[in-house]
Amino acid sequence: MQAQQWHSVDLVVRRMHDEHPGYAAGWCEAARVGLALGRATNALAAATEAQRHGMADPALLDTVGNVFRRAGD
C-alpha cells in the first residue's frame, strides 16, 4: 500500500472510533495503520485499547502482541 492510501485508511479508522469507540477490531486496525505510518506511540495506544476491548479474542490478541513487538515495546 502506498503512503497516501495509508493516510486515507487512517482517516476512516479515526471516524470509526468516533462512532464505535468500543470496537476492538477497529482499535487493532488503528494500531496496524499507526505502525505503517511510523507512528509507534499511536500504534501502542491503539493496541492497548484493542487489548482492553478484545480480551476474549485470541486472534486479536495475537495481532496486538505483534504490534507491541514491532513497535519495540
N, C-alpha and C positions, 0 to 999 in steps of 0.2 A: 504494500500500500504506500502511496506517495504522501509526503508531508501534508499537503493541502487536504487530502482526504482524511487524515488523522484529525486535523483541526475541525473538519465538518462533523466527524464522529464525536469529538469532544463536545461540541455544541448540543448535539442530540442527547448525549448522556447527561449533560447538565440539566437539560429541560426535563428529562425523565425523572431525575432526582427531585426536582421541584414538585412534580406531580405524584411521585411514588417513593417517598423517602425511605421506606422500609423494605424495598425490593432488593434482596441480597444479590441476585444475579446482576442487577444493574450496577451495584457498587463494585462487583467483581470486574465487570467490563470497564468501568471507570478506572480501576486500578491498572488494567492492561493498557488502556489508552494513555494513562499517565506515564507508564514506562516507555511506550512507543514515542511519546513526545519529549522524553528526557526529563520528566518532572517526578523525580523519585519521591519527594515529600508528598505530593498529591497522591501518587500511587499508593504509598504506605497508608495514608489516611483513608483512602477509599478501600483498601484491602482490610483495614481494621473494621470499618463499617460493614463490609461484606461478611466478615467473620462474626461480628456481633449479631447480624440478622440471619445468618445461614448456618448456624451450628449443627443442624440436623442433616446437612447435605454434604456427604463425603467428597463428591466431585468438586463442589465449590470450594471446600476447604483445601483440597489439593491445589487448585488454582491459586488460592490465597497464599499458600505456602510457597509456591513458585514465585509469586510476586515479591514476597519478603526476601527470598533467596536472591532473585535477580536485582533487587534494589539494594542489596548489600546489608540488610538488617539481620 
